[in-house]
Amino acid sequence: MPTLYNSTIYLNEPPIGQDATVVALLRAAGALIMGKTQTTQFAATKTGGPCVNPHKVGHTPGGSSSGSAAAVADFQVPLALGTQTGGSIIRPGAFCGLFSYKVWKVLE
């Protein structure tokens, strides 16, 4: 599933051909990766895709992890991954009526 950062500048780029580390670790542990959700452009802007808040379609589902939160809130998947660039996991979770949390890894 190629990642284009929700930006048209990568439309003609070839796919990388490998999973993100977290996805590879989940696959190795036996997880079933069901798909990919929408994000805002470069996980940092307000420019997003067709993702909407499943509880109130006219409202935003949040920030860069909005697709993940919307998919869980709409019962399309039991859980999802996201990125925390500010409030990018906790805000979409709250907007979509979910419990969400961020995990920090201390780099050594």
Residue pairs with C-beta under 8 A, 6 or more apart in sequence:
1 35
1 36
2 15
2 16
3 16
3 20
3 36
4 10
4 11
4 13
5 39
5 41
5 42
5 43
6 38
6 39
6 40
6 41
6 42
6 47
6 48
6 49
7 41
7 42
18 24
19 27
22 81
23 33
23 81
26 33
27 33
34 77
35 77
36 67
37 51
37 67
37 68
37 70
37 71
37 80
38 48
38 49
38 50
38 51
38 66
38 67
38 70
39 48
39 49
39 64
39 65
39 66
39 67
39 83
40 46
40 47
40 48
40 63
40 64
40 66
41 47
41 48
43 64
43 65
43 83
43 85
43 88
44 64
44 85
48 66
49 67
51 61
51 66
51 67
51 70
52 58
52 59
52 60
52 61
52 70
53 59
53 60
53 61
53 62
53 70
53 73
53 95
53 96
54 61
54 70
54 73
54 74
54 96
55 73
55 96
55 97
59 95
60 66
60 95
61 67
61 69
61 70
61 73
61 92
61 95
61 96
62 69
62 88
62 91
62 92
62 93
62 94
62 95
62 96
63 85
63 86
63 87
63 88
63 91
63 92
64 82
64 83
64 85
64 88
64 92
65 80
65 81
65 82
65 83
65 84
65 88
65 89
65 92
66 92
66 95
67 80
68 80
68 81
68 82
68 89
68 92
69 80
69 82
69 89
69 92
69 93
69 95
69 96
69 98
69 100
70 92
70 96
71 77
71 80
72 78
72 79
72 80
72 96
72 98
73 96
73 97
73 98
82 88
82 89
82 92
82 100
83 89
84 90
84 102
89 100
89 101
89 102
90 100
90 101
90 102
92 98
92 100
93 99
93 100
94 100
